[in-house]
Amino acid sequence: MRACREFSTRYRAADGSELPLLVFEPGDDTPPRAGVVLFHGGALRGGSPDGLVPHCRALASRGILAVSAGYRLFGRGAASIDDCLADVRRAVEQFGRLAASRGLATPQLASGGSSAGAHLALLTALTPESTTTPQLAALVALNPAGLHLRAMEPEAQRRLEKQIGVAAGRLIDYSLIELVRPGNPPTQIHHGTRDEVEPLGSVRQFRDAMVRSGNECTLLEYEHAEHGFHYPGNSTHFDDVIDTTAVFLLDRTGWRGAL
């Protein structure tokens, strides 16, 4: 396993403020073989890029440029989920420029995250709005949220609309299963069978919809694991999550057997 080099920089958010990018790359002067930008969880109200530092550090030691990016949160600059999404798009664009400076082309880049961060990353990738946003080659979701919002009870949908600051009836616009189309990027999902935030059944339905549309979508289920199981202090699954994620990313960018 290689050493890694790490540093922090910033990118300009949609409101003009500056937000952090924590950068991790191979530290032995070898060029990275793939790149991924990850977004933290916290229900759009908490969390920080520091939460995914262990993941990025471990991926960088496997030859991957890994970035953990911040975005505005509710009570800290964001009035709705659309503000969070606008920042994620800008972070992905900045990540693309950073990756290019390291010799990585668009077919070698991926995005993802944990929980709400995974939801934002997948929303951004499945609803491209800017020609400057890289067309990512792969997606990695760690216990993602928001996969099948239509399955929620109507009252729960209305509560969630208020919580994320969107107009009544708009919640379905943010439901990932509604955005599945042929040609979506290959996707790898890690999810616990006892996840109390996003039911495993909804994740399986999203996986099945992706496959029916001709897309690659792999769901890795972790028996008895709850939400947040992938953090190093929460369970014994961290190494498995990192290993399978690294293999997936390197394989999708043409670097089979690089580990």
FENKA-V416879 format. One record per residue. N is the residue number from 0. BURIAL is + if it has 24 or more other C-alpha atoms within 12 Angstrom, else -. Layout:
# FENKA-V416879
[[N;BURIAL] [N;BURIAL]]
This chain:
# FENKA-V416879
[[0;-] [1;-] [2;-] [3;+] [4;+] [5;+] [6;-] [7;-] [8;-] [9;+] [10;+] [11;+] [12;+] [13;-] [14;-] [15;-] [16;-] [17;-] [18;+] [19;+] [20;+] [21;+] [22;+] [23;+] [24;+] [25;+] [26;+] [27;-] [28;-] [29;-] [30;+] [31;+] [32;+] [33;+] [34;+] [35;+] [36;+] [37;+] [38;+] [39;+] [40;+] [41;+] [42;+] [43;+] [44;+] [45;-] [46;+] [47;+] [48;+] [49;+] [50;+] [51;+] [52;+] [53;+] [54;+] [55;+] [56;+] [57;+] [58;+] [59;+] [60;+] [61;+] [62;+] [63;+] [64;+] [65;+] [66;+] [67;+] [68;+] [69;+] [70;+] [71;+] [72;+] [73;-] [74;-] [75;-] [76;-] [77;+] [78;-] [79;+] [80;+] [81;+] [82;+] [83;+] [84;+] [85;+] [86;+] [87;+] [88;+] [89;+] [90;+] [91;+] [92;+] [93;+] [94;+] [95;+] [96;-] [97;+] [98;+] [99;-] [100;-] [101;+] [102;-] [103;+] [104;+] [105;+] [106;+] [107;+] [108;+] [109;+] [110;+] [111;+] [112;+] [113;+] [114;+] [115;+] [116;+] [117;+] [118;+] [119;+] [120;+] [121;+] [122;+] [123;+] [124;+] [125;+] [126;+] [127;+] [128;-] [129;-] [130;-] [131;-] [132;+] [133;+] [134;+] [135;+] [136;+] [137;+] [138;+] [139;+] [140;+] [141;+] [142;+] [143;+] [144;+] [145;+] [146;+] [147;+] [148;+] [149;+] [150;+] [151;-] [152;-] [153;-] [154;-] [155;-] [156;+] [157;-] [158;-] [159;+] [160;+] [161;-] [162;-] [163;+] [164;+] [165;-] [166;-] [167;-] [168;-] [169;-] [170;+] [171;+] [172;+] [173;+] [174;+] [175;+] [176;+] [177;+] [178;+] [179;+] [180;-] [181;-] [182;-] [183;+] [184;+] [185;+] [186;+] [187;+] [188;+] [189;+] [190;+] [191;+] [192;+] [193;-] [194;+] [195;-] [196;+] [197;+] [198;+] [199;+] [200;-] [201;+] [202;+] [203;+] [204;+] [205;+] [206;+] [207;-] [208;+] [209;+] [210;+] [211;-] [212;-] [213;-] [214;-] [215;+] [216;+] [217;+] [218;+] [219;+] [220;+] [221;+] [222;-] [223;-] [224;+] [225;+] [226;+] [227;+] [228;+] [229;+] [230;+] [231;-] [232;-] [233;-] [234;-] [235;-] [236;+] [237;+] [238;-] [239;-] [240;+] [241;+] [242;+] [243;+] [244;+] [245;+] [246;+] [247;+] [248;+] [249;+] [250;+] [251;+] [252;+] [253;-] [254;-] [255;-] [256;-] [257;-] [258;+]]
